[in-house]
Amino acid sequence: MPPSTDRGLELGLVFNLSFYRHAGPDKPATEFYYDGKKMTAFSPVENLVAVADAPPTIEGALKAAYDNAAIYFPFTPMMAADPFKMLSQGLIIAFYIGQSHVVGGTTTDIVAYGNDKVFAQLWIGAEDKLLMRKYSTS
């Protein structure tokens, strides 16, 4: 049985979940794997791997990865059990910018939000409601 989120919903997506992170043109790509029991970080350039026990929820695993190894994914709030709660903490401004067609020809809705430390934009697919891009500045 898959682990449950904090809302008590089963999250089958948790098993065999993997992320590929490209840290930018001047930093090597890394990989992160999570199966509901263990989390693994892999750095192909250095050929290094780190494995640790993981909490039963993806939200807990992402927090543990950050707390224990400074591994952060910019989409972490979108993976939370309650994304709205995580995104709205300390929120002082939020607004709808409009639509765009620059992300692979896909129509996206652009939403901006911020607090006293960060300003971010979410580009969300207008049809499928999938997160296409996230930009933030601090």
VENZI-V888197 format. One record per run of one state. SS is the DSSP state (h for helix, s for strand, l for the rest). FROM is the first residue (numbers start at 1). TO is the last residue. If there is no record, write none. Layout:
# VENZI-V888197
SS_FROM_TO ; SS_FROM_TO
This chain:
# VENZI-V888197
l_1_3 ; s_4_4 ; l_5_9 ; s_10_10 ; l_11_11 ; h_12_14 ; l_15_16 ; s_17_22 ; l_23_28 ; s_29_34 ; l_35_37 ; s_38_43 ; l_44_47 ; s_48_53 ; l_54_57 ; h_58_69 ; l_70_75 ; h_76_79 ; l_80_82 ; h_83_88 ; l_89_92 ; s_93_103 ; l_104_105 ; s_106_114 ; l_115_118 ; s_119_125 ; l_126_130 ; s_131_137 ; l_138_138
